[in-house]
Amino acid sequence: MQSISCNKFFLARDEKDFLKISKSTFKQVACFCDDVFFAVEMLKKYSLQGSLILPSRFALDQRKLEKFKRSGFKFSVFVDLLDDDEALNRVSLLKLPTTTLLYENLTRTGQISQKFGGKMPAQVLEDLGFLDRECQIVGGMYADKDDLQILGENNVEITVCPRAFAEKGATFVNLKLLAKYPVKLSLGTYDFPEIDMDKELEFLRLTSCALFEDPFAVTLKEVKKLTQGEKI
């Protein structure tokens, strides 16, 4: 089984990381690397298919952005809703696909809400225009029903990284809740020495069953379907 995407954040720092990704079997790779042009070289060298997630400061440099576009790689811009308003508004004006880390813990979710006058993060994304184009969220554990309704209506993709977020103390992913909304769901991994999507899938299944205190709450087949964009 090949997973739809593997999201690498802040870990593709040198050639060893790209080599590690190349030895895995993925249809698509969504890769974050602070050195964008180095990442382009590595993706070409190891014949990796997918997209690059550009740092917002890179995307705001028109000369660099135009040079990167000539590489032909699909891309999105990484945005942090806790950045200053000027940077967020400038990224919004670019009208480019975005990737953001959201709902990964209650502290940041609360900080975002406080910054924007009590608005839900999904409302903030909508107000900034990020939902008018392709938008991917990494995290999603603490998204509530109202947020998921907005995200689903805008065809947002939520990428879950089960082992990484659990290791950071996040709650388990509520697959049953996510399945009720038309959000696209994909499986990612990072912060581990090895890339093993089978382990991610099994961990996601086990923790989902633990969340509902039911060993049969969700099957491995259902988890695979959900993380490949299908519904159960």
C-alpha positions as a printed Julia matrix, in Angstrom:
232×3 Matrix{Float64}:
   0.0    0.0     0.0
   1.34   3.39   -0.97
   0.25   6.39    1.03
  -0.93   9.55   -0.66
   1.58  11.84    1.0
   4.42  12.04    3.45
   4.87  15.47    4.99
   8.36  16.35    6.14
   8.61  19.51    8.22
  11.92  21.13    9.13
  13.72  17.77    8.86
  14.87  17.84    5.24
  18.04  19.65    6.18
  20.69  17.69    4.33
  21.09  15.05    1.66
  20.68  12.2     4.14
  17.08  13.23    4.75
  16.28  13.2     1.03
  18.01   9.86    0.63
  15.89   8.48    3.48
  12.73   9.68    1.75
  13.84   8.21   -1.59
  14.13   4.74   -0.05
  10.49   4.84    0.97
   7.6    4.08   -1.37
   5.39   7.12   -1.71
   3.23   8.39   -4.51
   3.77  11.96   -3.39
   6.13  13.79   -1.05
   5.31  17.15    0.5
   8.67  18.39    1.71
   9.63  21.4     3.81
  13.26  22.49    3.55
  14.56  25.87    4.65
  16.99  25.94    1.71
  14.52  25.83   -1.17
  16.95  25.63   -4.09
  18.94  22.89   -2.37
  15.67  20.99   -1.96
  14.96  21.36   -5.69
  18.36  19.84   -6.48
  17.73  16.93   -4.11
  14.23  16.22   -5.43
  15.63  16.05   -8.94
  18.65  13.97   -7.93
  16.52  11.32   -6.22
  13.63  11.55   -8.71
  11.13  12.39   -5.98
   7.63  13.37   -7.05
   5.51  15.84   -5.14
   5.68  19.39   -3.89
   7.75  21.77   -1.81
   6.43  23.77    1.11
   8.05  27.18    0.89
   8.89  29.3     3.95
   6.69  32.41    3.93
   9.7   34.74    3.88
  10.92  33.01    0.7
   7.54  33.33   -0.98
   7.46  37.05   -0.17
  10.68  37.57   -2.18
   9.29  37.99   -5.71
  12.64  37.44   -7.43
  13.3   34.16   -5.61
   9.72  33.0    -6.05
   9.79  33.57   -9.81
  13.12  31.74  -10.05
  11.7   28.82   -8.09
   8.58  28.65  -10.27
  10.81  27.9   -13.24
  11.79  24.62  -11.56
   8.32  23.29  -12.39
   7.69  21.84   -8.93
   4.29  22.15   -7.35
   4.4   24.14   -4.14
   2.53  25.73   -1.27
   3.48  28.47    1.19
   3.82  27.68    4.87
   1.91  30.13    7.04
   1.78  30.46   10.81
  -1.31  32.32   12.06
   0.76  33.63   14.97
   3.02  35.53   12.55
   2.66  39.29   12.4
  -0.39  40.61   10.55
   1.65  42.29    7.82
   3.28  39.0     6.79
  -0.04  37.15    6.84
  -1.74  39.81    4.73
   1.1   39.81    2.21
   0.91  36.02    1.84
  -2.86  36.36    1.46
  -2.41  38.81   -1.41
  -0.24  36.3    -3.27
  -3.28  34.01   -3.63
  -1.07  30.91   -3.52
  -1.76  27.44   -2.08
  -0.92  27.28    1.63
   0.11  24.76    4.27
  -0.31  25.5     7.96
   0.15  23.76   11.29
  -3.15  23.9    13.19
  -5.05  22.21   16.01
  -1.93  20.28   17.05
  -2.28  21.43   20.64
  -4.74  23.45   22.71
  -2.22  26.12   23.69
  -1.55  27.31   20.13
  -5.2   26.93   19.18
  -6.12  29.19   22.1
  -3.4   31.7    21.24
  -4.7   31.98   17.68
  -8.25  32.49   18.89
  -7.11  35.15   21.36
  -5.07  36.98   18.72
  -8.05  37.19   16.36
 -10.69  38.28   18.83
 -12.1   34.88   19.71
 -12.49  33.6    16.17
 -12.0   29.93   15.43
  -8.82  29.17   13.42
 -10.95  28.01   10.48
 -12.72  31.39   10.46
  -9.34  33.13   10.49
  -8.17  31.1     7.49
 -11.39  31.98    5.71
 -11.11  35.7     6.52
  -7.53  35.79    5.24
  -8.61  34.18    1.98
  -6.47  31.06    2.46
  -9.52  28.83    1.94
 -10.18  30.38   -1.47
  -7.39  28.22   -2.88
  -5.76  24.89   -2.06
  -5.11  24.66    1.67
  -3.52  21.88    3.7
  -3.56  21.64    7.48
  -1.09  19.5     9.37
  -2.41  18.48   12.78
  -6.15  18.53   13.24
  -6.42  16.72   16.58
  -8.17  19.57   18.39
 -10.38  20.85   15.57
 -13.98  21.06   16.75
 -17.18  20.45   14.79
 -17.65  24.08   13.75
 -14.09  24.27   12.43
 -14.44  20.98   10.56
 -17.68  22.17    8.98
 -15.93  25.24    7.54
 -12.88  23.26    6.46
 -15.01  20.56    4.84
 -17.07  23.1     2.9
 -13.81  24.45    1.48
 -12.34  21.04    0.58
  -9.37  21.43    2.92
  -6.91  18.56    3.34
  -5.93  17.57    6.88
  -2.71  15.62    7.25
  -2.32  13.65   10.46
   1.07  12.53   11.78
  -0.01  10.08   14.51
   3.24   9.03   16.17
   4.9   12.44   16.04
   2.04  14.33   17.65
   1.37  11.63   20.23
   5.04  11.83   21.24
   4.56  15.59   21.76
   1.64  14.92   24.12
  -1.24  15.61   21.75
  -4.54  13.77   21.99
  -5.25  10.88   19.66
  -6.83  11.55   16.28
 -10.62  11.24   16.33
 -11.09   9.46   13.02
 -14.8    8.97   13.54
 -15.3   12.71   13.92
 -13.16  13.56   10.89
 -15.04  10.99    8.81
 -18.3   12.9     9.35
 -17.03  15.94    7.46
 -15.96  16.29    3.81
 -12.34  17.1     4.69
  -9.7   15.21    2.8
  -7.49  13.16    5.1
  -3.92  12.1     4.41
  -1.2   10.42    6.45
   2.13  12.05    7.22
   5.21  11.31    9.27
   8.12  13.23   10.73
  10.34  13.4    13.8
  11.25   9.72   13.53
  14.55   8.19   12.41
  12.73   5.88   10.01
   9.88   6.46    7.61
   7.43   3.62    8.12
   3.87   4.32    7.03
   2.69   0.86    8.07
   3.64   1.73   11.65
   1.84   5.06   11.31
  -1.31   3.31   10.09
  -1.27   0.74   12.85
  -0.57   3.37   15.5
  -3.45   5.45   14.15
  -5.77   2.44   14.32
  -4.75   1.42   17.82
  -5.0    4.91   19.26
  -8.37   5.47   17.59
  -9.67   2.3    19.22
  -8.2    3.4    22.57
  -9.9    6.79   22.23
 -13.29   5.11   21.94
 -12.41   2.34   24.42
 -13.5   -0.12   21.75
 -11.0   -2.54   20.15
 -13.19  -2.67   17.05
 -13.98   1.06   16.74
 -12.11   1.28   13.45
 -10.44  -1.33   11.28
  -7.13  -1.09    9.47
  -9.04  -1.2     6.18
 -11.1    1.81    7.26
  -7.99   3.71    8.35
  -6.37   3.08    4.96
  -9.47   4.3     3.15
  -9.73   7.43    5.25
  -6.06   8.39    4.86
  -6.28   7.92    1.1
  -9.07  10.44    0.77
 -11.96   7.97    0.78
 -14.85   7.84    3.21
 -16.02   4.99    5.43
